Each structure stands twice: as structure tokens, then as C-alpha cells.
Amino acid sequence: MYSKEENQKLKHEFWVDFAQKYPRKWVLYDTKIKDFSFKFYVENTKAQVHIDIEMRNAELRMQYFDKLVALKNILEEEFVKDLVFERNHTLENGKTISRIWVERGNVSVSNRKYWDEIFDFFFEKMNALEMFYSECDGFIKDIEI
């Protein structure tokens, strides 16, 4: 087991190494849609890439989620397979969001032997989701408010 400080240092090294292996600017929060973002997530059992839709207004959140559901066939056939679509995902803090995600299991941020596998997974899946978004953002952003 690592101490809290060792764990923080290891995670910092993980992200620095990832940025060195794949040096590019990711879209992440810069989608031009408030509370609509792309996220990397990694822990000691899995790595995930998310599209999180976090609007407080549930109706607006559902409109964005439904836009992505409408594009599901294109998204999965041309960009990323094995996506999970969660209309109502509850975060640890109790907040309900909508989330679309893909996961690689049986990897660990605490074990350096998995880092290249996680880095490649992150790059492949996030790059594909960003390409999808750049092609379909006009449709996604066209929401009746």
C-alpha cells in the first residue's frame, strides 16, 4: 500500500508520462457547451473515458443526452464500440448526471506495468470521441432552450 503522499506523487507521474507519450491539447472541458465535458478516469482496477453531461437543469441535460443517443449508431460504428449510455448516473457526491463511457478493466494506475496500456486506451478512445464530437457538434449544440 502507498501512503497518501506516495499515491499523489505516483498519479502525478502517471499524468506527466501520459502527456509526454501523447503531447496534445485535449478538448476535455472546452466543448463550448456549459457542463458538457470529456474526462479521463483511472483507478486501481480500471480506466475509463467519459462524456459527462452535468447540467443542473434535468430537462436540458436530457436533451443533450438524447442527442447523443440519436447518434449512437454512428458513434459506435465509426468511432468507439462498447460504450455504456447512462441517462441517470449518480456521482459519489449525490449529484445526478448523464454519462457515456467506455472502460478498460484489469489495469491499475498504481502499477507502472499497466501505464502504457492505459495511455494507449486513453489516446485511442478519447481521440475517437473528440473526432466524433468535431463532426457532430453542430447537431449536438442545436438544443431548444
N, CA and C atoms as a LAMMPS dump frame, in Angstrom:
ITEM: TIMESTEP
0
ITEM: NUMBER OF ATOMS
435
ITEM: BOX BOUNDS ff ff ff
-5.0000000000000000e+02 5.0000000000000000e+02
-5.0000000000000000e+02 5.0000000000000000e+02
-5.0000000000000000e+02 5.0000000000000000e+02
ITEM: ATOMS id mol type element x y z
1 1 1 N 0.837 -1.187 0
2 1 2 C 0 0 0
3 1 3 C 0.878 1.246 0
4 2 1 N 0.375 2.248 -0.676
5 2 2 C 1.069 3.527 -0.726
6 2 3 C 0.457 4.488 0.283
7 3 1 N 1.286 5.396 0.79
8 3 2 C 0.753 6.465 1.637
9 3 3 C 0.016 7.448 0.73
10 4 1 N -0.738 8.346 1.33
11 4 2 C -1.479 9.344 0.555
12 4 3 C -0.517 10.166 -0.304
13 5 1 N 0.606 10.558 0.263
14 5 2 C 1.599 11.356 -0.466
15 5 3 C 2.215 10.561 -1.615
16 6 1 N 2.542 9.294 -1.359
17 6 2 C 3.109 8.444 -2.413
18 6 3 C 2.105 8.232 -3.539
19 7 1 N 0.841 8.054 -3.173
20 7 2 C -0.207 7.88 -4.165
21 7 3 C -0.355 9.126 -5.03
22 8 1 N -0.333 10.298 -4.414
23 8 2 C -0.427 11.562 -5.16
24 8 3 C 0.758 11.729 -6.104
25 9 1 N 1.953 11.4 -5.613
26 9 2 C 3.154 11.505 -6.44
27 9 3 C 3.076 10.548 -7.624
28 10 1 N 2.625 9.33 -7.375
29 10 2 C 2.507 8.335 -8.436
30 10 3 C 1.497 8.793 -9.495
31 11 1 N 0.35 9.302 -9.05
32 11 2 C -0.65 9.784 -10.006
33 11 3 C -0.112 10.973 -10.803
34 12 1 N 0.625 11.845 -10.153
35 12 2 C 1.236 12.977 -10.866
36 12 3 C 2.189 12.461 -11.939
37 13 1 N 3.032 11.501 -11.578
38 13 2 C 3.958 10.907 -12.55
39 13 3 C 3.198 10.244 -13.694
40 14 1 N 2.094 9.583 -13.378
41 14 2 C 1.266 8.947 -14.394
42 14 3 C 0.816 9.98 -15.429
43 15 1 N 0.259 11.102 -14.962
44 15 2 C -0.266 12.11 -15.896
45 15 3 C 0.853 12.804 -16.665
46 16 1 N 1.995 13.009 -16.032
47 16 2 C 3.141 13.603 -16.734
48 16 3 C 3.621 12.655 -17.832
49 17 1 N 3.729 11.375 -17.511
50 17 2 C 4.163 10.393 -18.506
51 17 3 C 3.157 10.288 -19.655
52 18 1 N 1.864 10.346 -19.33
53 18 2 C 0.839 10.311 -20.374
54 18 3 C 0.992 11.512 -21.305
55 19 1 N 1.181 12.689 -20.731
56 19 2 C 1.334 13.906 -21.538
57 19 3 C 2.593 13.849 -22.395
58 20 1 N 3.626 13.195 -21.915
59 20 2 C 4.849 13.064 -22.705
60 20 3 C 4.672 12.064 -23.842
61 21 1 N 3.934 11.004 -23.588
62 21 2 C 3.717 9.998 -24.633
63 21 3 C 2.76 10.523 -25.708
64 22 1 N 1.74 11.254 -25.292
65 22 2 C 0.745 11.804 -26.223
66 22 3 C 0.627 13.311 -26.005
67 23 1 N 1.628 14.058 -26.481
68 23 2 C 1.629 15.509 -26.249
69 23 3 C 0.657 16.236 -27.186
70 24 1 N -0.512 16.511 -26.69
71 24 2 C -1.501 17.247 -27.472
72 24 3 C -2.483 17.91 -26.53
73 25 1 N -3.21 18.869 -27.069
74 25 2 C -4.239 19.533 -26.28
75 25 3 C -5.548 18.778 -26.492
76 26 1 N -6.138 18.328 -25.421
77 26 2 C -7.407 17.611 -25.473
78 26 3 C -8.562 18.599 -25.324
79 27 1 N -9.713 18.268 -25.87
80 27 2 C -10.891 19.134 -25.761
81 27 3 C -11.345 19.219 -24.303
82 28 1 N -11.542 18.112 -23.659
83 28 2 C -11.984 17.987 -22.271
84 28 3 C -13.142 18.932 -21.941
85 29 1 N -12.866 20.07 -21.293
86 29 2 C -13.939 20.985 -20.887
87 29 3 C -14.235 22.05 -21.937
88 30 1 N -13.436 22.127 -22.974
89 30 2 C -13.572 23.187 -23.977
90 30 3 C -14.505 22.776 -25.117
91 31 1 N -15.719 22.344 -24.759
92 31 2 C -16.683 21.875 -25.754
93 31 3 C -17.581 22.998 -26.269
94 32 1 N -17.513 24.153 -25.63
95 32 2 C -18.396 25.296 -25.934
96 32 3 C -19.832 25.016 -25.509
97 33 1 N -20.026 23.976 -24.679
98 33 2 C -21.314 23.691 -24.06
99 33 3 C -21.059 23.646 -22.553
100 34 1 N -21.739 24.51 -21.819
101 34 2 C -21.553 24.551 -20.371
102 34 3 C -21.966 23.215 -19.756
103 35 1 N -21.121 22.679 -18.897
104 35 2 C -21.37 21.428 -18.17
105 35 3 C -21.464 20.196 -19.07
106 36 1 N -20.774 20.223 -20.2
107 36 2 C -20.682 19.093 -21.131
108 36 3 C -19.191 18.89 -21.364
109 37 1 N -18.64 17.762 -20.901
110 37 2 C -17.19 17.608 -20.959
111 37 3 C -16.764 16.168 -21.22
112 38 1 N -15.523 16.054 -21.632
113 38 2 C -14.855 14.775 -21.84
114 38 3 C -13.876 14.598 -20.688
115 39 1 N -13.796 13.385 -20.145
116 39 2 C -12.932 13.168 -18.983
117 39 3 C -12.206 11.838 -19.066
118 40 1 N -10.98 11.85 -18.538
119 40 2 C -10.217 10.638 -18.303
120 40 3 C -10.444 10.24 -16.851
121 41 1 N -10.503 8.942 -16.594
122 41 2 C -10.645 8.46 -15.221
123 41 3 C -9.822 7.182 -15.092
124 42 1 N -9.051 7.104 -14.023
125 42 2 C -8.251 5.901 -13.787
126 42 3 C -8.168 5.651 -12.292
127 43 1 N -8.174 4.383 -11.931
128 43 2 C -8.023 3.985 -10.533
129 43 3 C -7.259 2.665 -10.507
130 44 1 N -7.379 1.929 -9.421
131 44 2 C -6.589 0.704 -9.268
132 44 3 C -7.242 -0.548 -9.826
133 45 1 N -8.375 -0.419 -10.515
134 45 2 C -8.987 -1.597 -11.137
135 45 3 C -9.395 -1.345 -12.58
136 46 1 N -9.425 -0.073 -12.998
137 46 2 C -9.946 0.234 -14.327
138 46 3 C -9.521 1.618 -14.792
139 47 1 N -9.686 1.81 -16.104
140 47 2 C -9.511 3.122 -16.724
141 47 3 C -10.765 3.374 -17.557
142 48 1 N -11.215 4.619 -17.581
143 48 2 C -12.418 4.973 -18.334
144 48 3 C -12.212 6.297 -19.057
145 49 1 N -12.954 6.444 -20.144
146 49 2 C -13.075 7.72 -20.84
147 49 3 C -14.566 8.044 -20.84
148 50 1 N -14.904 9.272 -20.406
149 50 2 C -16.301 9.673 -20.226
150 50 3 C -16.673 10.85 -21.109
151 51 1 N -17.933 10.904 -21.463
152 51 2 C -18.6 12.149 -21.834
153 51 3 C -19.571 12.387 -20.69
154 52 1 N -19.381 13.48 -19.966
155 52 2 C -20.256 13.802 -18.841
156 52 3 C -21.129 15.004 -19.186
157 53 1 N -22.419 14.857 -18.934
158 53 2 C -23.394 15.924 -19.155
159 53 3 C -23.937 16.255 -17.775
160 54 1 N -23.57 17.433 -17.265
161 54 2 C -23.77 17.721 -15.846
162 54 3 C -24.673 18.917 -15.564
163 55 1 N -25.52 19.316 -16.508
164 55 2 C -26.383 20.464 -16.273
165 55 3 C -27.288 20.231 -15.062
166 56 1 N -27.494 21.273 -14.281
167 56 2 C -28.42 21.184 -13.144
168 56 3 C -29.855 21.032 -13.635
169 57 1 N -30.149 21.667 -14.757
170 57 2 C -31.48 21.59 -15.353
171 57 3 C -31.633 20.206 -16.003
172 58 1 N -32.423 19.346 -15.377
173 58 2 C -32.552 17.953 -15.843
174 58 3 C -33.118 17.884 -17.257
175 59 1 N -34.037 18.767 -17.598
176 59 2 C -34.622 18.743 -18.945
177 59 3 C -33.557 19.051 -19.998
178 60 1 N -32.726 20.034 -19.727
179 60 2 C -31.644 20.388 -20.65
180 60 3 C -30.635 19.237 -20.746
181 61 1 N -30.313 18.657 -19.612
182 61 2 C -29.382 17.516 -19.588
183 61 3 C -29.927 16.37 -20.439
184 62 1 N -31.212 16.102 -20.315
185 62 2 C -31.837 15.027 -21.096
186 62 3 C -31.816 15.342 -22.593
187 63 1 N -31.99 16.6 -22.948
188 63 2 C -31.951 16.97 -24.371
189 63 3 C -30.581 16.659 -24.963
190 64 1 N -29.524 17.01 -24.25
191 64 2 C -28.176 16.71 -24.749
192 64 3 C -27.932 15.201 -24.787
193 65 1 N -28.352 14.505 -23.749
194 65 2 C -28.174 13.058 -23.726
195 65 3 C -28.926 12.418 -24.893
196 66 1 N -30.164 12.852 -25.124
197 66 2 C -30.96 12.291 -26.219
198 66 3 C -30.33 12.57 -27.582
199 67 1 N -29.654 13.705 -27.73
200 67 2 C -28.936 13.989 -28.979
201 67 3 C -27.856 12.932 -29.205
202 68 1 N -27.131 12.601 -28.154
203 68 2 C -26.076 11.593 -28.28
204 68 3 C -26.658 10.204 -28.515
205 69 1 N -27.77 9.907 -27.883
206 69 2 C -28.435 8.621 -28.126
207 69 3 C -28.866 8.536 -29.592
208 70 1 N -29.344 9.65 -30.145
209 70 2 C -29.759 9.67 -31.555
210 70 3 C -28.579 9.383 -32.485
211 71 1 N -27.379 9.7 -32.032
212 71 2 C -26.17 9.481 -32.823
213 71 3 C -25.456 8.175 -32.455
214 72 1 N -26.074 7.372 -31.605
215 72 2 C -25.419 6.181 -31.059
216 72 3 C -24.886 5.249 -32.142
217 73 1 N -25.668 4.965 -33.171
218 73 2 C -25.204 4.048 -34.213
219 73 3 C -23.956 4.578 -34.903
220 74 1 N -23.954 5.853 -35.251
221 74 2 C -22.777 6.463 -35.888
222 74 3 C -21.592 6.397 -34.929
223 75 1 N -21.835 6.797 -33.698
224 75 2 C -20.77 6.828 -32.688
225 75 3 C -20.138 5.447 -32.518
226 76 1 N -20.964 4.416 -32.388
227 76 2 C -20.424 3.08 -32.136
228 76 3 C -19.89 2.399 -33.389
229 77 1 N -20.476 2.659 -34.543
230 77 2 C -19.998 2.008 -35.761
231 77 3 C -18.739 2.657 -36.325
232 78 1 N -18.606 3.965 -36.156
233 78 2 C -17.494 4.672 -36.777
234 78 3 C -16.401 5.13 -35.812
235 79 1 N -16.718 5.182 -34.508
236 79 2 C -15.748 5.779 -33.591
237 79 3 C -15.366 4.901 -32.401
238 80 1 N -16.312 4.56 -31.537
239 80 2 C -15.999 3.806 -30.319
240 80 3 C -17.073 2.758 -30.073
241 81 1 N -16.653 1.505 -30.009
242 81 2 C -17.583 0.414 -29.69
243 81 3 C -17.653 0.229 -28.171
244 82 1 N -18.627 -0.521 -27.731
245 82 2 C -18.758 -0.908 -26.32
246 82 3 C -18.981 0.258 -25.366
247 83 1 N -19.667 1.299 -25.844
248 83 2 C -19.994 2.422 -24.975
249 83 3 C -21.158 2.063 -24.06
250 84 1 N -21.145 2.63 -22.876
251 84 2 C -22.249 2.49 -21.936
252 84 3 C -22.948 3.848 -21.877
253 85 1 N -24.255 3.847 -22.09
254 85 2 C -25.056 5.07 -22.046
255 85 3 C -25.866 5.055 -20.753
256 86 1 N -25.597 6 -19.871
257 86 2 C -26.319 6.095 -18.604
258 86 3 C -27.072 7.42 -18.549
259 87 1 N -28.376 7.344 -18.677
260 87 2 C -29.221 8.545 -18.626
261 87 3 C -29.105 9.218 -17.262
262 88 1 N -29.117 8.42 -16.203
263 88 2 C -29.033 8.945 -14.836
264 88 3 C -27.928 8.211 -14.088
265 89 1 N -26.802 8.875 -13.962
266 89 2 C -25.647 8.322 -13.243
267 89 3 C -25.456 9.171 -11.987
268 90 1 N -25.383 8.525 -10.839
269 90 2 C -25.22 9.261 -9.586
270 90 3 C -23.749 9.27 -9.179
271 91 1 N -23.21 10.461 -9.013
272 91 2 C -21.828 10.63 -8.567
273 91 3 C -21.733 10.372 -7.064
274 92 1 N -20.504 10.228 -6.569
275 92 2 C -20.287 9.988 -5.141
276 92 3 C -20.881 11.088 -4.275
277 93 1 N -20.922 12.323 -4.806
278 93 2 C -21.454 13.445 -4.027
279 93 3 C -22.982 13.521 -4.078
280 94 1 N -23.621 12.564 -4.77
281 94 2 C -25.073 12.522 -4.84
282 94 3 C -25.67 13.22 -6.049
283 95 1 N -24.853 13.946 -6.797
284 95 2 C -25.35 14.653 -7.973
285 95 3 C -25.657 13.656 -9.09
286 96 1 N -26.771 13.889 -9.786
287 96 2 C -27.143 13.042 -10.913
288 96 3 C -26.727 13.719 -12.211
289 97 1 N -26.007 12.974 -13.031
290 97 2 C -25.563 13.457 -14.336
291 97 3 C -25.947 12.4 -15.376
292 98 1 N -25.708 12.719 -16.628
293 98 2 C -25.789 11.707 -17.685
294 98 3 C -24.353 11.426 -18.116
295 99 1 N -24.065 10.171 -18.387
296 99 2 C -22.69 9.793 -18.718
297 99 3 C -22.693 8.747 -19.822
298 100 1 N -21.76 8.927 -20.732
299 100 2 C -21.472 7.926 -21.756
300 100 3 C -20.01 7.577 -21.554
301 101 1 N -19.71 6.29 -21.461
302 101 2 C -18.343 5.92 -21.129
303 101 3 C -17.958 4.576 -21.729
304 102 1 N -16.643 4.4 -21.771
305 102 2 C -16.046 3.145 -22.203
306 102 3 C -14.953 2.816 -21.192
307 103 1 N -14.747 1.522 -20.956
308 103 2 C -13.859 1.109 -19.875
309 103 3 C -12.864 0.051 -20.325
310 104 1 N -11.697 0.123 -19.731
311 104 2 C -10.694 -0.944 -19.828
312 104 3 C -10.495 -1.444 -18.403
313 105 1 N -10.842 -2.687 -18.164
314 105 2 C -10.684 -3.259 -16.834
315 105 3 C -9.346 -3.944 -16.673
316 106 1 N -9.101 -4.407 -15.481
317 106 2 C -7.89 -5.167 -15.146
318 106 3 C -6.608 -4.399 -15.421
319 107 1 N -6.632 -3.103 -15.127
320 107 2 C -5.433 -2.278 -15.182
321 107 3 C -5.377 -1.481 -13.878
322 108 1 N -4.211 -0.949 -13.563
323 108 2 C -4.067 -0.219 -12.306
324 108 3 C -3.113 0.952 -12.47
325 109 1 N -3.545 2.105 -12.018
326 109 2 C -2.681 3.28 -12.034
327 109 3 C -1.508 3.102 -11.07
328 110 1 N -1.667 2.26 -10.071
329 110 2 C -0.612 2.045 -9.078
330 110 3 C 0.481 1.098 -9.547
331 111 1 N 0.277 0.459 -10.687
332 111 2 C 1.265 -0.484 -11.201
333 111 3 C 1.766 0.02 -12.558
334 112 1 N 2.998 0.462 -12.584
335 112 2 C 3.565 1.055 -13.799
336 112 3 C 3.535 0.125 -15.023
337 113 1 N 3.48 -1.17 -14.791
338 113 2 C 3.469 -2.09 -15.933
339 113 3 C 2.211 -1.909 -16.786
340 114 1 N 1.149 -1.315 -16.231
341 114 2 C -0.09 -1.082 -16.976
342 114 3 C -0.155 0.297 -17.636
343 115 1 N 0.768 1.161 -17.319
344 115 2 C 0.653 2.541 -17.768
345 115 3 C 0.563 2.662 -19.289
346 116 1 N 1.43 1.984 -20.032
347 116 2 C 1.37 2.098 -21.494
348 116 3 C 0.033 1.609 -22.037
349 117 1 N -0.49 0.553 -21.455
350 117 2 C -1.795 0.043 -21.874
351 117 3 C -2.891 1.087 -21.603
352 118 1 N -2.838 1.713 -20.441
353 118 2 C -3.82 2.752 -20.102
354 118 3 C -3.637 3.955 -21.017
355 119 1 N -2.384 4.387 -21.239
356 119 2 C -2.129 5.543 -22.111
357 119 3 C -2.694 5.296 -23.509
358 120 1 N -2.44 4.115 -24.05
359 120 2 C -2.924 3.787 -25.395
360 120 3 C -4.455 3.755 -25.428
361 121 1 N -5.056 3.178 -24.405
362 121 2 C -6.514 3.152 -24.294
363 121 3 C -7.058 4.579 -24.237
364 122 1 N -6.492 5.41 -23.373
365 122 2 C -6.94 6.804 -23.266
366 122 3 C -6.834 7.512 -24.609
367 123 1 N -5.676 7.38 -25.255
368 123 2 C -5.484 8.074 -26.529
369 123 3 C -6.481 7.597 -27.572
370 124 1 N -6.589 6.295 -27.732
371 124 2 C -7.466 5.741 -28.767
372 124 3 C -8.916 6.166 -28.553
373 125 1 N -9.423 6.003 -27.346
374 125 2 C -10.844 6.268 -27.084
375 125 3 C -11.149 7.765 -27.046
376 126 1 N -10.306 8.552 -26.377
377 126 2 C -10.584 9.994 -26.308
378 126 3 C -10.422 10.636 -27.67
379 127 1 N -9.412 10.237 -28.407
380 127 2 C -9.214 10.778 -29.747
381 127 3 C -10.442 10.487 -30.619
382 128 1 N -10.961 9.262 -30.539
383 128 2 C -12.138 8.882 -31.325
384 128 3 C -13.366 9.678 -30.889
385 129 1 N -13.558 9.86 -29.583
386 129 2 C -14.705 10.643 -29.109
387 129 3 C -14.591 12.105 -29.543
388 130 1 N -13.388 12.644 -29.517
389 130 2 C -13.201 14.026 -29.959
390 130 3 C -13.445 14.163 -31.463
391 131 1 N -13.016 13.185 -32.254
392 131 2 C -13.285 13.228 -33.693
393 131 3 C -14.794 13.174 -33.942
394 132 1 N -15.484 12.305 -33.232
395 132 2 C -16.936 12.24 -33.324
396 132 3 C -17.55 13.594 -32.989
397 133 1 N -17.11 14.18 -31.901
398 133 2 C -17.67 15.459 -31.465
399 133 3 C -17.41 16.565 -32.491
400 134 1 N -16.216 16.588 -33.052
401 134 2 C -15.912 17.641 -34.033
402 134 3 C -16.773 17.496 -35.285
403 135 1 N -17.15 16.267 -35.624
404 135 2 C -18.011 16.044 -36.79
405 135 3 C -19.48 16.324 -36.497
406 136 1 N -19.906 16.142 -35.253
407 136 2 C -21.328 16.207 -34.93
408 136 3 C -21.691 17.338 -33.958
409 137 1 N -20.742 18.211 -33.618
410 137 2 C -21.038 19.211 -32.598
411 137 3 C -22.164 20.172 -32.98
412 138 1 N -22.301 20.485 -34.264
413 138 2 C -23.387 21.362 -34.699
414 138 3 C -24.747 20.774 -34.367
415 139 1 N -24.909 19.494 -34.641
416 139 2 C -26.168 18.8 -34.307
417 139 3 C -26.362 18.733 -32.797
418 140 1 N -25.299 18.403 -32.078
419 140 2 C -25.39 18.26 -30.613
420 140 3 C -25.746 19.598 -29.963
421 141 1 N -25.133 20.683 -30.425
422 141 2 C -25.36 22.007 -29.827
423 141 3 C -26.727 22.596 -30.164
424 142 1 N -27.409 22.082 -31.167
425 142 2 C -28.693 22.628 -31.599
426 142 3 C -29.802 22.159 -30.669
427 143 1 N -29.921 22.829 -29.533
428 143 2 C -30.864 22.461 -28.476
429 143 3 C -31.903 23.56 -28.323
430 144 1 N -33.146 23.156 -28.115
431 144 2 C -34.236 24.109 -27.821
432 144 3 C -34.17 24.44 -26.328
433 145 1 N -33.875 25.685 -26.028
434 145 2 C -33.773 26.073 -24.598
435 145 3 C -35.038 26.799 -24.17
